[in-house]
Amino acid sequence: MNKPGNGEQQDAKKPRPLFKRVLRVIGVLVLVCALGYAALIGYVCYREAHVPAPAGYDAIIVLGAQVKEDGVPSVQLSWRLDKALEMYNASPCVTVVCGAQGKDEPRPEGDVMRDWLINSGVSAEQVYVDDTSTDTRQNMENAKKILDGLGLTKPLIVTSDYHLPRAMAIAADAGMAPQGAGSLCRPELQYWVQNHSREALAWVKYWLVKYVGLKL
């Protein structure tokens, strides 16, 4: 029986042309996905930087964020409340706070936000609570019902700056003519990347729900 020569052994070790083509296609797909994801993050940053300055609002809608186990607002929620208080002091008006109780939270976010605002000087008669909504779309739908009952039509949305453009888009989908005021997010690179990367994916979900009709 003849043994394969050195040339035949080298040929056997060479990658097959089909395998090389598959690797090339996979590499191109990974590159395209990475560039597309980077473009989405750039889109989030662009929209965030081009929110018009608010003027002439007759209500404020504040979106919730995590409440700590001891019942204290998280850093992100504290900054949203600080911005809401700033905008209320600039033009006192009805303020709707939105947020249900998460599994790791001792109280509904809306209740904690209401108490914080009242303790900070906001009139209790002007604070309305939505403590059942669990996402931005429900926030806007429930807040609109409250504002419709009060005859208010020009709400100011207050949430974190990276989240604000999408929140305003969802408010517009709900039939409102929203303005916006964004609170800062944590400036550390880790949190900046985390928040903006997640928001980029949230925009994809938003478009799939709105334009494709997927139930996500």
Phi and psi in degrees as GROMACS dihedral restraints (atoms count N, CA, C in turn):
[ dihedral_restraints ]
;  ai    aj    ak    al  type     phi  dphi    fc
    3     4     5     6     1   -80.7    20    10
    4     5     6     7     1   134.0    20    10
    6     7     8     9     1   -85.8    20    10
    7     8     9    10     1   144.2    20    10
    9    10    11    12     1   -64.8    20    10
   10    11    12    13     1   140.6    20    10
   12    13    14    15     1   -75.1    20    10
   13    14    15    16     1   174.9    20    10
   15    16    17    18     1   -59.3    20    10
   16    17    18    19     1   -39.1    20    10
   18    19    20    21     1   -63.4    20    10
   19    20    21    22     1   -40.8    20    10
   21    22    23    24     1   -68.0    20    10
   22    23    24    25     1   -37.8    20    10
   24    25    26    27     1   -63.6    20    10
   25    26    27    28     1   -40.6    20    10
   27    28    29    30     1   -65.9    20    10
   28    29    30    31     1   -38.7    20    10
   30    31    32    33     1   -64.1    20    10
   31    32    33    34     1   -36.5    20    10
   33    34    35    36     1   -67.3    20    10
   34    35    36    37     1   -29.9    20    10
   36    37    38    39     1   -80.5    20    10
   37    38    39    40     1   -17.5    20    10
   39    40    41    42     1   -70.5    20    10
   40    41    42    43     1   137.6    20    10
   42    43    44    45     1   -61.3    20    10
   43    44    45    46     1   141.6    20    10
   45    46    47    48     1   -69.8    20    10
   46    47    48    49     1   147.7    20    10
   48    49    50    51     1   -55.7    20    10
   49    50    51    52     1   -38.1    20    10
   51    52    53    54     1   -64.5    20    10
   52    53    54    55     1   -43.0    20    10
   54    55    56    57     1   -61.3    20    10
   55    56    57    58     1   -40.8    20    10
   57    58    59    60     1   -65.6    20    10
   58    59    60    61     1   -38.8    20    10
   60    61    62    63     1   -65.8    20    10
   61    62    63    64     1   -39.7    20    10
   63    64    65    66     1   -62.7    20    10
   64    65    66    67     1   -44.1    20    10
   66    67    68    69     1   -60.9    20    10
   67    68    69    70     1   -40.4    20    10
   69    70    71    72     1   -64.5    20    10
   70    71    72    73     1   -42.7    20    10
   72    73    74    75     1   -64.2    20    10
   73    74    75    76     1   -42.7    20    10
   75    76    77    78     1   -61.8    20    10
   76    77    78    79     1   -42.5    20    10
   78    79    80    81     1   -61.4    20    10
   79    80    81    82     1   -42.0    20    10
   81    82    83    84     1   -64.6    20    10
   82    83    84    85     1   -43.2    20    10
   84    85    86    87     1   -63.1    20    10
   85    86    87    88     1   -42.1    20    10
   87    88    89    90     1   -62.1    20    10
   88    89    90    91     1   -42.5    20    10
   90    91    92    93     1   -64.4    20    10
   91    92    93    94     1   -43.1    20    10
   93    94    95    96     1   -63.7    20    10
   94    95    96    97     1   -43.0    20    10
   96    97    98    99     1   -63.3    20    10
   97    98    99   100     1   -42.0    20    10
   99   100   101   102     1   -64.5    20    10
  100   101   102   103     1   -42.0    20    10
  102   103   104   105     1   -67.3    20    10
  103   104   105   106     1   -39.0    20    10
  105   106   107   108     1   -64.5    20    10
  106   107   108   109     1   -40.3    20    10
  108   109   110   111     1   -66.0    20    10
  109   110   111   112     1   -41.8    20    10
  111   112   113   114     1   -62.4    20    10
  112   113   114   115     1   -38.4    20    10
  114   115   116   117     1   -65.2    20    10
  115   116   117   118     1   -38.3    20    10
  117   118   119   120     1   -63.6    20    10
  118   119   120   121     1   -42.4    20    10
  120   121   122   123     1   -63.4    20    10
  121   122   123   124     1   -39.3    20    10
  123   124   125   126     1   -61.8    20    10
  124   125   126   127     1   -37.7    20    10
  126   127   128   129     1   -63.2    20    10
  127   128   129   130     1   -43.1    20    10
  129   130   131   132     1   -58.9    20    10
  130   131   132   133     1   -45.3    20    10
  132   133   134   135     1   -65.1    20    10
  133   134   135   136     1   -39.3    20    10
  135   136   137   138     1   -64.7    20    10
  136   137   138   139     1   -47.7    20    10
  138   139   140   141     1   -62.8    20    10
  139   140   141   142     1   -39.4    20    10
  141   142   143   144     1   -61.3    20    10
  142   143   144   145     1   -37.1    20    10
  144   145   146   147     1   -82.8    20    10
  145   146   147   148     1    -7.9    20    10
  147   148   149   150     1  -121.8    20    10
  148   149   150   151     1    31.2    20    10
  150   151   152   153     1   -80.1    20    10
  151   152   153   154     1   124.6    20    10
  153   154   155   156     1   -62.1    20    10
  154   155   156   157     1   149.6    20    10
  156   157   158   159     1   -65.1    20    10
  157   158   159   160     1   138.4    20    10
  159   160   161   162     1   -72.8    20    10
  160   161   162   163     1   150.9    20    10
  162   163   164   165     1  -162.6    20    10
  163   164   165   166     1   132.6    20    10
  165   166   167   168     1    72.3    20    10
  166   167   168   169     1    34.7    20    10
  168   169   170   171     1   -84.1    20    10
  169   170   171   172     1   150.1    20    10
  171   172   173   174     1  -114.4    20    10
  172   173   174   175     1     4.7    20    10
  174   175   176   177     1  -160.7    20    10
  175   176   177   178     1   160.1    20    10
  177   178   179   180     1  -126.3    20    10
  178   179   180   181     1   133.4    20    10
  180   181   182   183     1  -115.4    20    10
  181   182   183   184     1   119.3    20    10
  183   184   185   186     1  -109.1    20    10
  184   185   186   187     1   124.8    20    10
  186   187   188   189     1   -90.8    20    10
  187   188   189   190     1   140.9    20    10
  189   190   191   192     1   -77.5    20    10
  190   191   192   193     1   167.9    20    10
  192   193   194   195     1  -151.8    20    10
  193   194   195   196     1  -175.9    20    10
  195   196   197   198     1   -60.2    20    10
  196   197   198   199     1   138.8    20    10
  198   199   200   201     1  -105.7    20    10
  199   200   201   202     1   133.1    20    10
  201   202   203   204     1   -69.9    20    10
  202   203   204   205     1   166.6    20    10
  204   205   206   207     1   -62.1    20    10
  205   206   207   208     1   -25.9    20    10
  207   208   209   210     1   -88.4    20    10
  208   209   210   211     1     8.2    20    10
  210   211   212   213     1    85.9    20    10
  211   212   213   214     1     5.7    20    10
  213   214   215   216     1   -94.2    20    10
  214   215   216   217     1   139.9    20    10
  216   217   218   219     1   -58.2    20    10
  217   218   219   220     1   141.8    20    10
  219   220   221   222     1   -66.3    20    10
  220   221   222   223     1   171.7    20    10
  222   223   224   225     1   -57.0    20    10
  223   224   225   226     1   -46.8    20    10
  225   226   227   228     1   -62.7    20    10
  226   227   228   229     1   -44.0    20    10
  228   229   230   231     1   -66.7    20    10
  229   230   231   232     1   -38.2    20    10
  231   232   233   234     1   -59.7    20    10
  232   233   234   235     1   -41.5    20    10
  234   235   236   237     1   -68.0    20    10
  235   236   237   238     1   -36.0    20    10
  237   238   239   240     1   -64.4    20    10
  238   239   240   241     1   -41.6    20    10
  240   241   242   243     1   -67.7    20    10
  241   242   243   244     1   -38.7    20    10
  243   244   245   246     1   -59.5    20    10
  244   245   246   247     1   -43.4    20    10
  246   247   248   249     1   -66.6    20    10
  247   248   249   250     1   -41.0    20    10
  249   250   251   252     1   -61.9    20    10
  250   251   252   253     1   -42.2    20    10
  252   253   254   255     1   -64.8    20    10
  253   254   255   256     1   -40.1    20    10
  255   256   257   258     1   -59.6    20    10
  256   257   258   259     1   -44.8    20    10
  258   259   260   261     1   -72.1    20    10
  259   260   261   262     1   -33.2    20    10
  261   262   263   264     1   -66.3    20    10
  262   263   264   265     1   -45.1    20    10
  264   265   266   267     1   -63.7    20    10
  265   266   267   268     1   -31.4    20    10
  267   268   269   270     1   -71.5    20    10
  268   269   270   271     1   -31.0    20    10
  270   271   272   273     1  -156.5    20    10
  271   272   273   274     1    86.2    20    10
  273   274   275   276     1   -56.1    20    10
  274   275   276   277     1   130.6    20    10
  276   277   278   279     1  -162.6    20    10
  277   278   279   280     1   174.6    20    10
  279   280   281   282     1   -57.7    20    10
  280   281   282   283     1   136.0    20    10
  282   283   284   285     1  -126.9    20    10
  283   284   285   286     1   123.2    20    10
  285   286   287   288     1  -105.6    20    10
  286   287   288   289     1   122.9    20    10
  288   289   290   291     1  -106.9    20    10
  289   290   291   292     1   132.8    20    10
  291   292   293   294     1  -121.9    20    10
  292   293   294   295     1   134.5    20    10
  294   295   296   297     1   156.7    20    10
  295   296   297   298     1   126.2    20    10
  297   298   299   300     1   -83.8    20    10
  298   299   300   301     1  -175.2    20    10
  300   301   302   303     1   -94.4    20    10
  301   302   303   304     1   120.7    20    10
  303   304   305   306     1   -78.4    20    10
  304   305   306   307     1   168.6    20    10
  306   307   308   309     1   -66.0    20    10
  307   308   309   310     1   -25.2    20    10
  309   310   311   312     1  -103.7    20    10
  310   311   312   313     1    13.6    20    10
  312   313   314   315     1  -110.2    20    10
  313   314   315   316     1   138.9    20    10
  315   316   317   318     1   -76.7    20    10
  316   317   318   319     1   -22.2    20    10
  318   319   320   321     1  -144.5    20    10
  319   320   321   322     1   160.6    20    10
  321   322   323   324     1   -60.0    20    10
  322   323   324   325     1   141.3    20    10
  324   325   326   327     1   -58.1    20    10
  325   326   327   328     1   -39.9    20    10
  327   328   329   330     1   -60.2    20    10
  328   329   330   331     1   -39.6    20    10
  330   331   332   333     1   -66.2    20    10
  331   332   333   334     1   -43.0    20    10
  333   334   335   336     1   -64.1    20    10
  334   335   336   337     1   -40.0    20    10
  336   337   338   339     1   -66.7    20    10
  337   338   339   340     1   -42.1    20    10
  339   340   341   342     1   -58.4    20    10
  340   341   342   343     1   -49.2    20    10
  342   343   344   345     1   -62.0    20    10
  343   344   345   346     1   -40.9    20    10
  345   346   347   348     1   -61.8    20    10
  346   347   348   349     1   -45.9    20    10
  348   349   350   351     1   -66.2    20    10
  349   350   351   352     1   -42.8    20    10
  351   352   353   354     1   -64.3    20    10
  352   353   354   355     1   -42.6    20    10
  354   355   356   357     1   -66.2    20    10
  355   356   357   358     1   -19.1    20    10
  357   358   359   360     1   -95.2    20    10
  358   359   360   361     1     4.0    20    10
  360   361   362   363     1   110.7    20    10
  361   362   363   364     1    -1.4    20    10
  363   364   365   366     1   -75.3    20    10
  364   365   366   367     1   137.6    20    10
  366   367   368   369     1   -62.8    20    10
  367   368   369   370     1   128.7    20    10
  369   370   371   372     1   -59.3    20    10
  370   371   372   373     1   -30.7    20    10
  372   373   374   375     1   -69.8    20    10
  373   374   375   376     1   -16.6    20    10
  375   376   377   378     1  -101.6    20    10
  376   377   378   379     1     3.1    20    10
  378   379   380   381     1  -104.9    20    10
  379   380   381   382     1   123.3    20    10
  381   382   383   384     1  -117.4    20    10
  382   383   384   385     1   143.4    20    10
  384   385   386   387     1  -116.9    20    10
  385   386   387   388     1   130.5    20    10
  387   388   389   390     1  -110.8    20    10
  388   389   390   391     1   105.6    20    10
  390   391   392   393     1  -110.0    20    10
  391   392   393   394     1    23.8    20    10
  393   394   395   396     1  -119.5    20    10
  394   395   396   397     1   -13.7    20    10
  396   397   398   399     1   -81.7    20    10
  397   398   399   400     1   139.3    20    10
  399   400   401   402     1  -116.2    20    10
  400   401   402   403     1    -3.6    20    10
  402   403   404   405     1  -149.2    20    10
  403   404   405   406     1   174.8    20    10
  405   406   407   408     1   -63.2    20    10
  406   407   408   409     1   -38.8    20    10
  408   409   410   411     1   -62.9    20    10
  409   410   411   412     1   -44.2    20    10
  411   412   413   414     1   -66.9    20    10
  412   413   414   415     1   -37.0    20    10
  414   415   416   417     1   -51.2    20    10
  415   416   417   418     1   -51.2    20    10
  417   418   419   420     1   -70.4    20    10
  418   419   420   421     1   -40.5    20    10
  420   421   422   423     1   -64.0    20    10
  421   422   423   424     1   -44.2    20    10
  423   424   425   426     1   -70.6    20    10
  424   425   426   427     1   -39.4    20    10
  426   427   428   429     1   -64.8    20    10
  427   428   429   430     1   -38.3    20    10
  429   430   431   432     1   -63.7    20    10
  430   431   432   433     1   -38.5    20    10
  432   433   434   435     1   -60.8    20    10
  433   434   435   436     1   -41.9    20    10
  435   436   437   438     1   -64.2    20    10
  436   437   438   439     1   -46.6    20    10
  438   439   440   441     1   -68.4    20    10
  439   440   441   442     1   -37.3    20    10
  441   442   443   444     1   -59.6    20    10
  442   443   444   445     1   -40.4    20    10
  444   445   446   447     1   -66.4    20    10
  445   446   447   448     1   -21.0    20    10
  447   448   449   450     1  -101.3    20    10
  448   449   450   451     1    -1.5    20    10
  450   451   452   453     1    72.8    20    10
  451   452   453   454     1    27.0    20    10
  453   454   455   456     1  -103.2    20    10
  454   455   456   457     1   138.8    20    10
  456   457   458   459     1  -131.7    20    10
  457   458   459   460     1    -5.1    20    10
  459   460   461   462     1  -125.3    20    10
  460   461   462   463     1    72.3    20    10
  462   463   464   465     1   -79.2    20    10
  463   464   465   466     1   152.0    20    10
  465   466   467   468     1  -106.6    20    10
  466   467   468   469     1   122.4    20    10
  468   469   470   471     1   -88.6    20    10
  469   470   471   472     1   129.0    20    10
  471   472   473   474     1  -118.3    20    10
  472   473   474   475     1   120.9    20    10
  474   475   476   477     1  -159.1    20    10
  475   476   477   478     1  -177.2    20    10
  477   478   479   480     1   -64.2    20    10
  478   479   480   481     1   147.7    20    10
  480   481   482   483     1   -57.3    20    10
  481   482   483   484     1   -40.9    20    10
  483   484   485   486     1   -68.6    20    10
  484   485   486   487     1   -25.7    20    10
  486   487   488   489     1   -90.3    20    10
  487   488   489   490     1   -17.4    20    10
  489   490   491   492     1   -61.0    20    10
  490   491   492   493     1   -48.6    20    10
  492   493   494   495     1   -58.6    20    10
  493   494   495   496     1   -41.4    20    10
  495   496   497   498     1   -69.8    20    10
  496   497   498   499     1   -38.4    20    10
  498   499   500   501     1   -60.6    20    10
  499   500   501   502     1   -40.4    20    10
  501   502   503   504     1   -67.2    20    10
  502   503   504   505     1   -37.4    20    10
  504   505   506   507     1   -63.7    20    10
  505   506   507   508     1   -41.4    20    10
  507   508   509   510     1   -68.0    20    10
  508   509   510   511     1   -37.3    20    10
  510   511   512   513     1   -63.2    20    10
  511   512   513   514     1   -40.3    20    10
  513   514   515   516     1   -64.3    20    10
  514   515   516   517     1   -40.1    20    10
  516   517   518   519     1   -61.1    20    10
  517   518   519   520     1   -30.8    20    10
  519   520   521   522     1   -80.2    20    10
  520   521   522   523     1    -2.6    20    10
  522   523   524   525     1   101.0    20    10
  523   524   525   526     1    12.4    20    10
  525   526   527   528     1   -99.8    20    10
  526   527   528   529     1   164.6    20    10
  528   529   530   531     1  -113.9    20    10
  529   530   531   532     1    79.2    20    10
  531   532   533   534     1   -82.2    20    10
  532   533   534   535     1   151.2    20    10
  534   535   536   537     1  -110.6    20    10
  535   536   537   538     1   177.0    20    10
  537   538   539   540     1  -148.6    20    10
  538   539   540   541     1   149.9    20    10
  540   541   542   543     1  -139.5    20    10
  541   542   543   544     1   116.6    20    10
  543   544   545   546     1   -95.8    20    10
  544   545   546   547     1   137.1    20    10
  546   547   548   549     1   -89.6    20    10
  547   548   549   550     1   157.5    20    10
  549   550   551   552     1   -67.9    20    10
  550   551   552   553     1   150.4    20    10
  552   553   554   555     1  -102.2    20    10
  553   554   555   556     1   170.5    20    10
  555   556   557   558     1   -60.9    20    10
  556   557   558   559     1   129.6    20    10
  558   559   560   561     1   -78.6    20    10
  559   560   561   562     1   -13.4    20    10
  561   562   563   564     1   -59.6    20    10
  562   563   564   565     1   141.1    20    10
  564   565   566   567     1   -54.8    20    10
  565   566   567   568     1   -41.4    20    10
  567   568   569   570     1   -57.1    20    10
  568   569   570   571     1   -47.8    20    10
  570   571   572   573     1   -73.7    20    10
  571   572   573   574     1   -35.3    20    10
  573   574   575   576     1   -60.8    20    10
  574   575   576   577     1   -49.1    20    10
  576   577   578   579     1   -63.7    20    10
  577   578   579   580     1   -44.2    20    10
  579   580   581   582     1   -60.2    20    10
  580   581   582   583     1   -48.5    20    10
  582   583   584   585     1   -65.8    20    10
  583   584   585   586     1   -44.8    20    10
  585   586   587   588     1   -74.2    20    10
  586   587   588   589     1   -33.1    20    10
  588   589   590   591     1   -66.0    20    10
  589   590   591   592     1   -43.5    20    10
  591   592   593   594     1   -66.4    20    10
  592   593   594   595     1   -38.0    20    10
  594   595   596   597     1   -67.4    20    10
  595   596   597   598     1   -34.0    20    10
  597   598   599   600     1   -60.2    20    10
  598   599   600   601     1   -43.8    20    10
  600   601   602   603     1   -67.1    20    10
  601   602   603   604     1   -33.9    20    10
  603   604   605   606     1   -65.0    20    10
  604   605   606   607     1   -34.0    20    10
  606   607   608   609     1   -64.7    20    10
  607   608   609   610     1   -38.9    20    10
  609   610   611   612     1   -61.2    20    10
  610   611   612   613     1   -45.4    20    10
  612   613   614   615     1   -60.0    20    10
  613   614   615   616     1   -43.3    20    10
  615   616   617   618     1   -58.1    20    10
  616   617   618   619     1   -46.9    20    10
  618   619   620   621     1   -65.9    20    10
  619   620   621   622     1   -38.8    20    10
  621   622   623   624     1   -65.2    20    10
  622   623   624   625     1   -38.6    20    10
  624   625   626   627     1   -69.7    20    10
  625   626   627   628     1   -45.6    20    10
  627   628   629   630     1   -73.5    20    10
  628   629   630   631     1   -45.7    20    10
  630   631   632   633     1   -99.9    20    10
  631   632   633   634     1   -25.3    20    10
  633   634   635   636     1  -103.3    20    10
  634   635   636   637     1   -22.3    20    10
  636   637   638   639     1    83.3    20    10
  637   638   639   640     1    16.9    20    10
  639   640   641   642     1   -69.5    20    10
  640   641   642   643     1   147.8    20    10
  642   643   644   645     1   -97.9    20    10
  643   644   645   646     1    89.5    20    10
